[in-house]
Amino acid sequence: MKNNSDIYYYPVVVGDKTGYIDKTGKIVIQPLFDGAWDFSEGIACVLKKDRFGYINTKGDFVIQPVLQHGQAFTYGLASVMKNGLYGYIDTSGKFVIEPKFNYAMPFSEGLACVNLGGSFENNKINGGSWGFINRDCEFKIECKYDLAFSFSEGLAPVELPYKHGFMTRILFWFLKFFFKFGTGESSNSFRLGGKWGYIDKEGEISIPPQYMMGGQFSEGLANVRINGRDGYINKEQEVVIQPTFLQAGEFSDKLAPVCTTSKWGYIDQKGKVIIDEKFEAALKFDHGIARVMHEGKWCYINLSGEFIWK
């Protein structure tokens, strides 16, 4: 019998409510929510009357909607906001790490990226510094970065402090948690301070800071910004796909969303266009399905670029 964690459902908006479809485009959870996010470990975060809770694959609440904000479960824990601060709950809704952070990302590869001293308002992080904790809430890498993102394939992208002072950054990675219907990514519109590089789990610099922006490694490649354009590097710092894109996203299912003009499409790991640039926005594939914006509406396509929900 299939485990619930192996079931892949995708959030869709029907009218002014959100529900879920399966990989065939069939509605499997009725649109009853004010917002809904992707399933992870058999549980999904949903919004009901301005409060966040969690449902199972049957659409039943397993954690009631009482939270100010919630993110995906990873490794049995989810980052949530209570009384203006972030901590981590288990699948019963009990706090395992009490709320004490100004922002906290999901755990990845045993560590979670957290912010101290900043504020999360109107979909942006203001100030503070970033570091990494383990499940015991011990800082394995101290808060010393202007900005950082979760570990992936053993490395984490970080921005080293900008010596000329405080900056506000609008983070398109964070906007995905606040899209009404799921993990949407918007334009990469934040003000850059220092350069981006990559650290290992000991906090040692693995790839020296040299990029205008650095994305997470996925399938051996990371999207980076060089001279105002996005391309891809490997862990040896070799440019594998030349920086010719206005924007580029992570690889998944051997494809990555890219934009060279005003439209988005998908390339393979050699930089060849597989799905033409014809969407207003495009997200990475998730088990063979990707969310794209077409004619002002969020839809889903398969790996061949065919619509399964439109």
N, C-alpha and C positions, 0 to 999 in steps of 0.2 A: 504494500500500500504506500502511496506517495506521502512523504512527510510534508506538513504544511509549509515548512521553510523552503520546499522545492516548488511551491506554487507561485506562479508569476502573474500577478494582476496589475493593471495599469489604470491610474485615475483619469476620468473623463468628466467634462462638464456637460450636463444636460439641462437646458434652461438656466436656472440660477442655482442649481444644486450639483453636487459632485458625487459620482459613484465609481465603479470599477468595471473594466472589461478584461477578458482573458486574451490570449495571443491570437485568437481567431476573430476578435472584435465583438464577441458576445458579452452583453452586460451580465455580470455575475454577482455584483453587489449594487443594489438599487441606489440611485442618486438621492441621498438623504442628508448629505453633509454640506456645510458651508465652505469646506475646503478639504482636500485629501492629498496625501503624499504616498510615495512608493512603499510597497511592502518590503520588509526586511526581517528575516528570521521569523516569518509567519505572522508578523504584526505590522500594522500601518498606523501612522499618526494622522488624525483627522481633526477638523475644526468644527465645533458645534456651538453656536451662540457666543462667539468671541472667546471660547476656551478650547484648549487642545486636550485630546485624549487619544486612546489607542484601541483599535478594533482587531479582531482576528479575521481569518479568511471567510468566515460566515457572515461577517458584518456586525458581529456582536461586540459590545464594549468589554474589553478586559481591563482597561484603566479608564475610569470615568473622566469626562472632559472638564477638568478643574484647573488645568495648568495654563500659564501665560504664554508658553511656547514649548514646542516639543520637536525633537529630531529623531532620526531613524535609530532603531536598536542595532547595535553591533556588539558582538561578544557578550550578549546578554544584558547590556546596559544601554540606556538612552540619556542623552543630554536634554534637560528640561529647565524651564525657568519658573521660579516661584519667588514671589516677593521681590522681583526685580533682579535676582541673581540666579546663576546657573549651577546645577549640580547634576548628579546621575542617579537614575532609578533603575531597579530591576524590573522584571516582567510582571511582578505583583504590584508595582507602583510604589514600592518602598524605596526611600532614599538610601543608597549605598555610599554615596559621596554627597555630603550636605551642600546646599547652595552657598557658594562663596566666590564664584568667579563672575566676571563681567561678561564673558562669553565663553562657551565651551563647545568644541566640535566633537563629533562622534569618535569613539575609540577606533584606532586602526593599527594593526600590527603591535598591539599591546600598549600603545601610548595614545594619549589624547592631547590635542593642542588646545590651550586655554589662554584667556586674556585676563590680566589683572590691571586695574586702574583705568580702563576705558569705559565707554558707554555705548549701548546698542540702541539707537533711536532712528526711526524712519528709514529702516533698512540699510543702515551704515554703522560702521564701527568708528568711534572717535577716540583716538589716543590709546593710552595704555601700552603694555608690552606683552609679548607672547612667549610661552614656553610649553613644556610637555610634562604631563604627569603619568604615573602608572595607575593600576586599578586600586592600589592602596592609598592613592592621593598623595604620593610622594613625588616631588619634582625630580625627574630624571635629567631634565635639561631646563635650567633656570630661565625665567622670563627676562629676555634681553633683546628680543627681536622686534623691529617695528611691525612686522607682519610675518605670519607663518601659516602653513597648511599641513594637513595630516600626512603621516608617513604612507608611502606606497612603494612597494618593491624595495624596501630598505632605506629609502631616502625621503627627505622632506624638503620642500622648497621654502626658503626663508629670505626675508629682506633685512639686510643689515641696517642698523640705525643710520638715520640721515643727520649729519652733523649740524645742519642749519636749522633744526628745530622741529616743532610739532606740525603734523600734517593730518588732514582728514582724508580717508580713503573710502570710496564707495565700492563695495565688493560685490561683483556679480556672482561670486560663489555663494554668498550669503543670501542673495535675493531668491535663490531657488527654494529656500525654506519658507518663503512668504508668498510665492505665487499661489493663486487661489486653488489651482488644480494640480499642483505637484512641483516637481523639480525643474522649474524653468530657469534658463540662464539668459541674462540680458547682456547688453554691451559691456565690454571691458572698460569701464569708465571710472578709474580711480587715479589720483595724483600720485606719481611715483616719487619716492624719496631716494634712498640708496639703491644699490644694485642687488639683484637676486642671485643666490647660489643655492647649493644643496648641502645638507648635513646628514650624517649617519645617526644611529640611535645612541651614540655616545656624545653627541653634540659636536663632533669633529667635522670640519669642513671637508666634504668629499669632492664637490665641484665648486671652485672659487666663485665668489660673487662677481658677475660680469654681464648679466642680462637685465634688460629693462623690465622683464616680467618672467616668472617661471611657474609652469604648471606642474602637476604631479606626474610621476612616471607611471605609465600604463602600457603593458605589452612591450616593455623594453625601451619605450620612447617617451620624451617629455616635450610639450610645446613650450617654446621660449620666444621672447621678443628680442630681436636684434635690429637695431637701427630703424625702429618703428614698424617692423613687420614680423609676423609670426612664422616660425618654422619648427623643426623638430631635431632634438639631439638624442644621442644615446648616452650611456653612463660613462663612456670614454671621452665625453665632451665633443664628439664628432658630429657635425651637422649632417644629418641623414636626409632630411627634406629641407630644401632651401627656404629661407624666410621670405616668402612671396605673398603671404596672406594678411589681410587686414585683421582677421581674428582666426583662431584655431582652437579646437577642443581636444579632449583626451581620446586616445584610441580605446575601442572596445569592440569585440567581435571582428577585429582586424580592420575596422574602419574608424575614421575620425571626421567630425564635422568641421568644415572650413568655410571661410568667406573671403572672396577676393574682390568683390565689388559691393553690391547691396544685397546679394542673395547668398544663401547657404547651400552647400552640398556635402558630399562625403568623398574622401580619398582613401586609398589603401596605404600600406606601409612603405610603398615605393614612391608615393606622391601622385599616383595615377588617379584621375577622377573616375569614381565608380558610379556615383549618383550625382547627376548634374546639379549645379547651383540654381535652384528654383524656389527655395523656401525663404520666408522672411526671417526665420530662426530655426535652429536645429540643435538637438541635444545628442549626447552619445547614445549608442545602442545599449540595450539592456536585455540580454538573452534573446537577441534576434529582432527586437522591436525598438524603434526610436520615435521620440516625440518631436514633431516638426510643426512650424506654423505655416499654414497655407491659406492665402486669401483672408488673412486676419483671424483665422481660427486654428486652434491647436488640434492636430491630428496625429495619427500613428502610421508608420510605414514599416515594411519588413526589409530584409537585407537586399532585396531586389529593387527597392524604391517604390514598391506597390503599396497603395493605401489599404490599411485594414480597418481604419476608423477615420471617418471624414465628416 
